[in-house]
Amino acid sequence: MALAQRVVALLESGARQSTYKLATLLALIDEAVENPVPESAELAVAIPSLAQRVIGYYWPQVRPYTTGGPLRQGWPQGSATRPDGGMPRIPRLIEEARAALRAEGHVTADRARESGSRVYQLLVRDVAHQLARNPLTYLQTPVRAPQGVTTDLLFDASGFHNSISRAALDAHGPLVLRPGVAAALRECAPLLRPVVEMTWIADIVRFNATELDHDDLAGFLFGADRSSLIRLHDPLRDIQHGRCFYCAAPLRATPHVDHVLPWSRVPLDGTANLVLTDARCNSNKLAMLPVRDHHERAIGRPETLLRDLSEASGLPVLLDRTTDAGIGIYTTIPTGTLLWRGRGSYEIHQRRRGTG
């Protein structure tokens, strides 16, 4: 909890000219959740892996918000009269590559990552290089840090700087989270993620004060891709034999596609994490974490079926990531946490023997 408080304090005091720092913090939280390590261990995070997660966060946000184009993710850089309005470099790179990748048939960032597309590989390389220059150089720097005081609470940033070359970045190797940081980020993820997202929303409002009139800005910035989820209705109904994944009752006319591991805990839009449910079950579950049995049933479905769902929806499978995220979540949530079993049915979490 102490680390979470320091991260929140950093958000409150850090100087932000763009949303780079917020995207990077969310990416680091995801790395910690999906790659569980012992409580006092370090965690090595490859910069390209971090870049892929940052791309995933910006991917839906760089689509046009209004006829005026995408929302600004920072104050204009260079000339605001440029065609891109002085858009910060990372979202500009992603916007350009996204158009090309969607033309290749890759509708989500994860699908593009799995495709091996040359366009995506070059995008990751460019975003990783930009991350090493900024924000990794300044991510942990408050506005007024006393001279000589080290503020690198998450990782040693001394190897990153504004003029770092690609060769120097390759030689640098991974970013290494300090001992205990990954476990603390994983444990505090349900608290930190909403804070970072709300801070991001506030920054977007600040950067786009005169253009915003959307009644669901949070959904636009951080919601799941609803169009892809809708395409899963019929194939999920078929493989579930017309029954709700949770209660096994016959599905009614308007079922819901649900993220078994809640989107608010870990944003995994892969078929391994998606099921078709009765609207009453989904409305009762909301963003609660389900009992582990539900997660294990979801990831235990035959891979051939998950791949078929992927082909039907354009979403990736993400089986390994969904499995790892479940391990990271269920082995670290405190004993006594209330878990959702079914409509009006809950269980108290007890850690399994050997999981800490």
N, C-alpha and C positions, 0 to 999 in steps of 0.2 A: 504493500500500500504506500510505503514511503516513496518508492520510485514513481508510482502513478501521480502522487502529489507533486513531485518535482517536475514531471513531464507537463502536468497541467500548468504549473507555475511558469514553465518555459513557454508554453503557448500564450500565456497572458502577458509575458514580458518580451518575447522575441519580436524582432523587427521583420515583418513580412511584406515584401513587395510583390509576391505572387503566392500561389497555393502550393508551390513545390514542397515546402517543408511538411505540409499536412499530408500530401500524397505519400511522401517518403515515410512518415511516421506510421501511417496505416499499412504500408507495405512491410515495414519492420515488425509490426504487430502480427501480421499474417504469417511471416516467416517463423515467428516464435510459436504461434499456435500450431502450425502444420509440421514443425520440426522439433518435437519435444525433446528436451535434454534435461539431465539431472539438475536439481535446484541450484547448485553452486557452479555449474559448468558454463563455459563460454559457448558461443554459437557462431560459426563462420558462415557468413552470408555472401555468396558470390554477387558481385555488382550486376552482372547481366540478369541474374535471377531477380534482384531487386528492381531492375529496370522493367522486366516483364510484368511485375505486379503494378508498378506505377503506370505502365501503359494500360493495364486493365482498368485502373480507376479513371483515367482520363478518356478512355475509349468512348463511353456513352456521353460524356460531358462535352465533347468537341462537335457533336452533331448540332445542326442549327436549332436554336432555341426559339427564335422568331424569324421574321423575314429579314431581320438585320444580321442574321448569322449566329455563330456560337457565342456563348457568354464569355466575357473577358475573365481570364484566370490570373490577372495581375495588372499593375499599372503599365501603360504603354511603354515599350522598350524601343529606343530609336525614334523614328518618325511615326507618329500616330496616323499620318496620312498614307502610310503604306497600304497596299491592298488587304493585308492581314490586320490592320489597325494597331500594329505594334504588339501583336500577341506574343507572350513569352515563348521561348524556343521549344520547350518540351511539348506543350499542347499543339503548337504549330506543326512540329514534325509528325505528331500522331494524327492530326487532322488530315495531313497530306497522304500519309501512308494508309490510313483507314479507308479513304476513298479507293485507292488502288487495290487494297486487300478485299474490300467488299465486291469490287468488280471481279475478283478471282473466285468469289463465292464464300468468303470467310466472314460470317456475320458477327462473330464475337471475337474478342481479343484472344481468348483461350483457344478458339478454333484456329485462328491465325497462327498461334504459337505451335500447335500440334501439326500444322500443315507443312512446316519446313520451308515455307515461302521465302525466297531471297529478299523480297520487299520487307518482310517481317524481321529477318535476321539483320538487315542493315538498320532498321528502325531501332532494334534493341541495342546495337552497337552505338548508335548516335545518342540515344537516351542515356545509356550507361555512362558515356563520356561526359554528357552534360550534368548528370547527377554528381559525378566526382568533382566537377568544378563548382557547382552550386545545384543543390542545397547541402550536400554532405559536408562541405567546408564550413558552413555556417549554421547547420541544423541545431546545434546545441549552444549557440551563442546568444545570450540575452542582450538586450539593448545596452545595458550599462554593467558589464562585467568588470569588477575591479582588476586593475593591471596585475598580471602575474598569477591570477586565480584561474585554475583549471576548471572548465565547465563541461568537459567531455564526460558526462555521466553515463552515456550509453555505449560509446565506442571511442577509440583513439582516432581523432580526425586529423592528426598531424601530417598524414601522408597525402591528404587531399588539398588542392589549392586551385585558384582561378585559372592558372596557366598549365595545369597538368596535361601532358601529351597522352595520346592513346597508348604509345609504347610504355610510358611510365605507369599508366593505369594497369596495363596487362602485367607489368612486373610487380605492381603493388599487391596483387592477389585480393582475397576477399576482405570485406569489412568484418571485423570480429567484435561481436557484442561482449561486453565485459562480463566477468563471472557473476552469475546470478541474475543478469539483466533479462535474458531470454525467458527464464522461468517466471520472473516478475511480470514481464509483459504479457505472457500467456495467461497468468492467473488474473491479471487486471484487465484483460482484453474486453470483457463485457462492460466494464466501466469506462475504459479509455476510448473505445471506438466511438460511442455516441458523442463524447466530448469533442473529439477531433472532427467528426462529421459536422456537428453544430458550429464549430469554429470555422470550418470550410464554408458552410452556408453563409455565415455572417460576413466572411471575406468576399464571397461572390456578390452579396448585396452591396458591400462597400465599393467593389470594383465596377458594378453595373447599376448604380443607384437610379439612373434615369430610365433604364430599359425594362426593369422587372415588373411584370404584372401577372406572373404565373401563380396559380393558387396552390401548387404543390411543388415548390422548388426542391424540397428534400427528395421527393420521388423522382424528379427529373435528374438530379445529380447522382443519387445513390441507389435508386430502385433497380430491381431486376428487369431484364428485357422481356416485357410482357408479351410482345408479338411472338417471340420464340416459344414462350411457355404455352401460349394458346395452341400452337401447332402440335403440342404433346398430348392434347386431350384424347384424341382418338386412339393413337398407338398405346398410350398408357391404359386406357380403358380395355383394350384388347388383351394386353399381357396380364392385367389384373382381373380378367374375366368379368368385367363389369362391376367389380366390388371395390369399396373403399379400402385403401391400403391399411388404415388404422383399425377400423371397426368391422370390416368385412361385410357391411350391409350393402345391398344393391345401390349403385350410384344413381342419383336423380339426374334431372335434365341439365343442371348447371353445376357440375363438380368443379373443384378447385385444384390447381397444381400447387403443391406445397414443397418448400425446402425442408427436408427432414432435420438437418442441422440448420438452425435459423439463420437467415441472411444477415440479421443484425449481429450475430456472433462471428460468422465467417462467410464472406460473400462467394459461395461456390455455386455457380450456375451450370453445373454439369449433370448429366442424366443419372449418375450414381447417387445424387443427392435429391432427386426430384421424384415425387409420387403423386398419384391422383387420389383426391380425398373427397369425402362428403363435405358439403359446405358447412354443416354444423360442426363437424370435427375440426375443420380448419379454423373456424371462427372461435372455437373454444381453445384450441392450442395457441393461436396467435404466435408470439415470438418466444414461447417457452421452449426450453430444451426438453426433448422427449426422453423417455427411458431408453437405455442403451440397446434394448432388444429391437426397437424400431430402426435404429441406425444400422444394426448388424443385419437385419433383414433386407434393408435397402441396398447395402453394399454387397450382400450375398446373392443378389439376383445374377443370373448367368450373364457373362460379359457379352455374349452374342446379342442378347436382348438389349443391353445398354448401348451397344454399338448401333443396333437398329433404331433405337430412339434418337441417337445422335444424328443419324442420317435423315430421319424424318423432321427433326427440328432445327438442324444447323448448329446445335449446341454440342460442346465437347463432352466426353464421358467423365473425365476427372476422377476415375476410381481411386487411384493411389492417393491423390490429394484429399479426397473425401475420407478415405480410410485413416490417413495420418492425422487429419484434423479431428476426427472422432477420438482417436487415441489421446491427442493432446488435450482435448476438452474433458473427456470423462475421467482421465487419470489425475486431473488437477482441480476440478471443482470441489469445493469443501464438502465433507460429509455433512448431511443434513439439508443439502440443497433440494428444493422441491422440483421433481421432474414430472412431465406430463405423460400419463399412460393412455388416457382416452377421455371422451366427453365426461367431465365431472369426476375423473379418476386420476389420482396423483400418487406418486411414491416418493419416499425420502431416499435420497442417494446415499449408498454405502460404498465406499471404495473397495474394489476387489482386492483380495489378498495378493500382494506382490506389486501393487501399483502405487505404493507410497502413501 
